[in-house]
Every structure is written in C-alpha cells, then in structure tokens.
Amino acid sequence: MISSPQEREDLAEIRRAVRSLCEEYPGEYWREKDRERAYPGEFVDALTKAGFLAALIPEEFGGSGLKLDAAAVIMEEIQAAGCNGAAAHAQMYVMNTLLRYGSEEQKLAYLPGIAAGELRLQAFGVSEPTSGTDTLSLKTRAVRDGDDYVINGQKIWTSRAEHSDLMALLARTTPRDQVEKKTEGLSLFLVDMREVVGNGMTIKPIRTMMNHSTTEVFFDDMRIPATSLIGEEGKGFRYILSGMNAERILIAAECIGDAKWFIEKASNYAKERTVFGAPIGKNQGIQFPIARCYAQMRAAELMVHHAAKVYDQGGNTGAEANMAKMLASEASWAAADMCVQTHGGFGFAEEYDVERKFREARLYTVAPISTNLILSYLSEHVLGLPRSY
Ligand SMILES: Cc1cc2nc3c(=O)[nH]c(=O)nc-3n(C[C@H](O)[C@H](O)[C@H](O)COP(=O)(O)OP(=O)(O)OC[C@H]3O[C@@H](n4cnc5c(N)ncnc54)[C@H](O)[C@@H]3O)c2cc1C
C-alpha cells in the first residue's frame, strides 16, 4: 500500500477506517455494478452509515464537523482501495454550499437528515447542453410566481439524479441583458426532488463509457416553493464558485487515490509477471514509467494538500484548487495509461479491474472542469494575460 508521507494521526486513523470499510467492496462488486450500470447503493449506504459522507457537516447538525483535509483523505482512500467515490462525492461539496449560504431554516430542515443518511443530496444541476463550460450562458429559467418559482429548461450530465432526494439547481432569474454584472442574475435552488419527479421534472439516464449514473433532466413548468432559494436571488453563480473549489480539491484527492491504485497494481504485477525467464519489472523499460508516475503523483499530492490547507484556513483557493485538480487528474491519467501498458494484454481483461479503473479515471481531465479551462483561469487570473473569451 502506498502511504501518505508525514500524515497527522487523526488523518491516518480516518484512512485506516475507510480502507477497512472498502475491503468489504472488492473488485467483483464493482465489476458487477459496472457491467449492469447499476448504482452502488450498498456502498454509498455503508459510507453514510459510517458517517464518512457527513464528515463536513457541523456537529450541531449531526455530522462530524471535520475539515476539507479530512474529507480529502476519505475520498482519496476510497479510490486507492479500488472503489469508486463518484457515486457519492457530490454529497460532500454540494452540502458545503448549503452550509455556507443556506438559511438557518434550510440547514435545520435538511442537514440533520443528510447526516443521518435519511436524505441524499447527490445531484448538482449546472451543465446544460447548449452552454457547455460557459455557465453564464445557461438558459434554464426560474420565474417567481407568488410563493413559488416556476422552472423551465434542461440540464445535462446531472449525475446521480435518480439516486438523490435533493438537487442543487442553478437557473437564471434575471435575463442576461438586464443584469449589471454578467455574473449576476443566476440563482441557486435546493430542489426537493421527491416533490417534483414526474410533476414537472423528468430524468433520463445517459449511458457512458463508465458506470457514473449520469442523466439529462428536463424542467417543464416545474413549481417549487420560493423557500427553495439558497441565499439571495441573482447571486447563485458566486455561491457555486466557492463550492466548486471544494469540489475540485476533493476530486483532485480522488485522482491521487486512483494514481496510487494504478501504481501499486502495476508494481505488484511487474514483480510477479515472468517473461523471458525474469519478472518484467526487472526491465527499466517497465520500471521507469512506474517510477515516473510515482514522482508525478507525489508532486500533485503536495498541491492537493496545500490547496486543502488554504481552503481550511479560509483563503481564496481559486488558483490552488484548479492547479490541484489539473495536476492530480493528469497524474492519475498518466498512471492509468502506464498501468495498462505494464499489464500488456491483461490490462484489457475485466477481471484485473485495470480497464474499469482506466475508464473511470479518464473523466477527470474533462469534468468537473476541463484542463483547458483551468489553464485559461491561471493565464488570466494568476498571470494577468489577456482574456481569451
Ligand atoms: C460523466 C460526467 C458527469 C458529469 N457530472 C456533472 C454533474 O453532476 N453536474 C453538472 O452540472 N455537470 C456535470 N458534468 C459536466 C461537466 O462538468 C462538463 O462536461 C465539463 O465541464 C465540460 O463541459 P462540456 O462538456 O460542456 O464541454 P465544452 O464546454 O463543450 O468544451 C468542449 C472542449 O472544448 C474545450 N474548450 C471550451 N471552451 C474553450 C476555450 N475558450 N478555450 C480552450 N478550450 C475550450 C474544453 O476544454 C473541452 O475540452 C459531467 C460530465 C460528465 C462527462
């Protein structure tokens, strides 16, 4: 097992507890879910019951009140154990937006239920088919009508919507040509999906190259109470940006876990597989790519730890969260490719789990934000280069 250097004892303890839970969900479990494209509900329930998904919820609402560094350890360890945290990760960072910007009534209404595992907050509806990465161009409209908002439009890639009770939804409340600043006019809603599925909300699954439970969601005169609004009307974009930094850091931690899984898997195989009378790992042509991936992973890991620290200290983590996500997703993808190469033909066989993890790891240089958009952020906001769009 690839350890984490100089880890605090409380974090090491969390890591051991997550590892022990994950041992109950070996490769066969994930292979079957992958084959059936089925949601790993048992695994998500076990994580919830053990309190891991409520790590960031304050103790007063029934959670553990831990910081992002601990949440990052949880997500990393799930991946390093060969499991797939994508089934559950959104609960941590979507909840964070509710915690930061929700009213006392909203927090009391939902957070204890989420912490107790009675409610799932797994769906985050931002992406739309026509606007792509250009979130400020999204078209889903929410119009105030008495004590309600009426919502029309469509989201795409809303992952886990079929397995969630609540959805954080970003919609336009003021037309784009009527706002002073282009970042205004979008609002964030906490939608109780139990009230609206089949009653204004339609969910259609999208089959993807890996088991991700992602969907398209259609809103057709969907009525939700005005009390679903999080924070102030028109300020939703600002609220989700802060949540997105937490999301990027947690997903970066998952990528580090994936990279560790690939590196360990490749190292073990290289020691065991004998060809031409010697283990393939004796050849530097096999050793060096593994060692290079290890160094790349360790460097990215430092950035993930640094980003979590800045976040926990309350600083602006835009640059660090983006860099952590980019470097970690590149490290995990490099390790995935190396792992297939090290396994030769067996890298393609289902029973080795390498091809499944390879497909799963591919996502993270694209979502939740693609590498180009991170480079663009760094160019413009950190280096002061001219805007490209
Ligand atoms: C499996 C999966 C799960 C997802 N889950 C969710 C979810 O739960 N909720 C949610 O809201 N979204 C989700 N997403 C959406 C995800 O965040 C987007 O796919 C991602 O942000 C990229 O947006 P896009 O697909 O619209 O790509 P586009 O914006 O169409 O971009 C396509 C390509 O062009 C590049 N590009 C675009 N503009 C520029 C530019 N100006 N300069 C250089 N390059 C550019 C991009 O980097 C990208 O490589 C998910 C996506 C997938 C595939």
The ligand as an SDF file (V2000), in Angstrom:
LIG
                    3D

 53 58  0  0  0  0  0  0  0  0999 V2000
  -19.7080   11.6870  -16.6110 C   0  0  0  0  0  0  0  0  0  0  0  0
  -19.9430   13.1330  -16.3890 C   0  0  0  0  0  0  0  0  0  0  0  0
  -20.5140   13.5560  -15.2080 C   0  0  0  0  0  0  0  0  0  0  0  0
  -20.8060   14.9140  -15.0220 C   0  0  0  0  0  0  0  0  0  0  0  0
  -21.4780   15.3090  -13.8810 N   0  0  0  0  0  0  0  0  0  0  0  0
  -21.9480   16.5750  -13.8100 C   0  0  0  0  0  0  0  0  0  0  0  0
  -22.8310   16.9640  -12.7530 C   0  0  0  0  0  0  0  0  0  0  0  0
  -23.1620   16.1770  -11.8630 O   0  0  0  0  0  0  0  0  0  0  0  0
  -23.3410   18.2210  -12.7690 N   0  0  0  0  0  0  0  0  0  0  0  0
  -23.0200   19.1200  -13.7400 C   0  0  0  0  0  0  0  0  0  0  0  0
  -23.5230   20.2440  -13.7010 O   0  0  0  0  0  0  0  0  0  0  0  0
  -22.1620   18.7980  -14.7520 N   0  0  0  0  0  0  0  0  0  0  0  0
  -21.6310   17.5480  -14.8030 C   0  0  0  0  0  0  0  0  0  0  0  0
  -20.7960   17.1870  -15.8400 N   0  0  0  0  0  0  0  0  0  0  0  0
  -20.4820   18.1630  -16.8780 C   0  0  0  0  0  0  0  0  0  0  0  0
  -19.0130   18.5710  -16.8760 C   0  0  0  0  0  0  0  0  0  0  0  0
  -18.7740   19.4710  -15.8340 O   0  0  0  0  0  0  0  0  0  0  0  0
  -18.7100   19.1550  -18.2700 C   0  0  0  0  0  0  0  0  0  0  0  0
  -18.7800   18.0910  -19.2100 O   0  0  0  0  0  0  0  0  0  0  0  0
  -17.3590   19.7950  -18.3200 C   0  0  0  0  0  0  0  0  0  0  0  0
  -17.3340   20.9470  -17.5100 O   0  0  0  0  0  0  0  0  0  0  0  0
  -17.0100   20.1940  -19.7630 C   0  0  0  0  0  0  0  0  0  0  0  0
  -18.0790   20.9070  -20.3210 O   0  0  0  0  0  0  0  0  0  0  0  0
  -18.6970   20.4840  -21.7310 P   0  0  0  0  0  0  0  0  0  0  0  0
  -18.8510   19.0260  -21.7390 O   0  0  0  0  0  0  0  0  0  0  0  0
  -19.8980   21.2980  -21.9770 O   0  0  0  0  0  0  0  0  0  0  0  0
  -17.5680   20.8440  -22.7440 O   0  0  0  0  0  0  0  0  0  0  0  0
  -17.4750   22.1230  -23.6860 P   0  0  0  0  0  0  0  0  0  0  0  0
  -17.6320   23.3710  -22.8820 O   0  0  0  0  0  0  0  0  0  0  0  0
  -18.3770   21.9230  -24.8410 O   0  0  0  0  0  0  0  0  0  0  0  0
  -15.9690   22.0160  -24.1470 O   0  0  0  0  0  0  0  0  0  0  0  0
  -15.5190   21.0050  -25.0620 C   0  0  0  0  0  0  0  0  0  0  0  0
  -13.9980   21.0700  -25.1460 C   0  0  0  0  0  0  0  0  0  0  0  0
  -13.6070   22.3740  -25.6100 O   0  0  0  0  0  0  0  0  0  0  0  0
  -12.7100   22.9740  -24.6990 C   0  0  0  0  0  0  0  0  0  0  0  0
  -12.9890   24.4240  -24.6340 N   0  0  0  0  0  0  0  0  0  0  0  0
  -14.1930   25.0350  -24.4930 C   0  0  0  0  0  0  0  0  0  0  0  0
  -14.0230   26.3700  -24.4820 N   0  0  0  0  0  0  0  0  0  0  0  0
  -12.6940   26.6080  -24.6000 C   0  0  0  0  0  0  0  0  0  0  0  0
  -11.8870   27.7810  -24.6230 C   0  0  0  0  0  0  0  0  0  0  0  0
  -12.4070   29.0110  -24.5230 N   0  0  0  0  0  0  0  0  0  0  0  0
  -10.5330   27.6320  -24.7640 N   0  0  0  0  0  0  0  0  0  0  0  0
   -9.9950   26.4070  -24.8820 C   0  0  0  0  0  0  0  0  0  0  0  0
  -10.7090   25.2620  -24.8460 N   0  0  0  0  0  0  0  0  0  0  0  0
  -12.0370   25.3620  -24.7170 C   0  0  0  0  0  0  0  0  0  0  0  0
  -12.9600   22.3110  -23.3430 C   0  0  0  0  0  0  0  0  0  0  0  0
  -11.8000   22.3420  -22.5360 O   0  0  0  0  0  0  0  0  0  0  0  0
  -13.3310   20.8890  -23.7690 C   0  0  0  0  0  0  0  0  0  0  0  0
  -12.1560   20.1170  -23.9010 O   0  0  0  0  0  0  0  0  0  0  0  0
  -20.4470   15.8500  -16.0170 C   0  0  0  0  0  0  0  0  0  0  0  0
  -19.8320   15.4150  -17.2010 C   0  0  0  0  0  0  0  0  0  0  0  0
  -19.6010   14.0820  -17.4000 C   0  0  0  0  0  0  0  0  0  0  0  0
  -18.9870   13.6410  -18.7120 C   0  0  0  0  0  0  0  0  0  0  0  0
  1  2  1  0
  2  3  1  0
  2 52  2  0
  3  4  2  0
  4  5  1  0
  4 50  1  0
  5  6  2  0
  6  7  1  0
  6 13  1  0
  7  8  2  0
  7  9  1  0
  9 10  1  0
 10 11  2  0
 10 12  1  0
 12 13  2  0
 13 14  1  0
 14 15  1  0
 14 50  1  0
 15 16  1  0
 16 17  1  0
 16 18  1  0
 18 19  1  0
 18 20  1  0
 20 21  1  0
 20 22  1  0
 22 23  1  0
 23 24  1  0
 24 25  2  0
 24 26  1  0
 24 27  1  0
 27 28  1  0
 28 29  2  0
 28 30  1  0
 28 31  1  0
 31 32  1  0
 32 33  1  0
 33 34  1  0
 33 48  1  0
 34 35  1  0
 35 36  1  0
 35 46  1  0
 36 37  1  0
 36 45  1  0
 37 38  2  0
 38 39  1  0
 39 40  1  0
 39 45  2  0
 40 41  1  0
 40 42  2  0
 42 43  1  0
 43 44  2  0
 44 45  1  0
 46 47  1  0
 46 48  1  0
 48 49  1  0
 50 51  2  0
 51 52  1  0
 52 53  1  0
M  END
$$$$
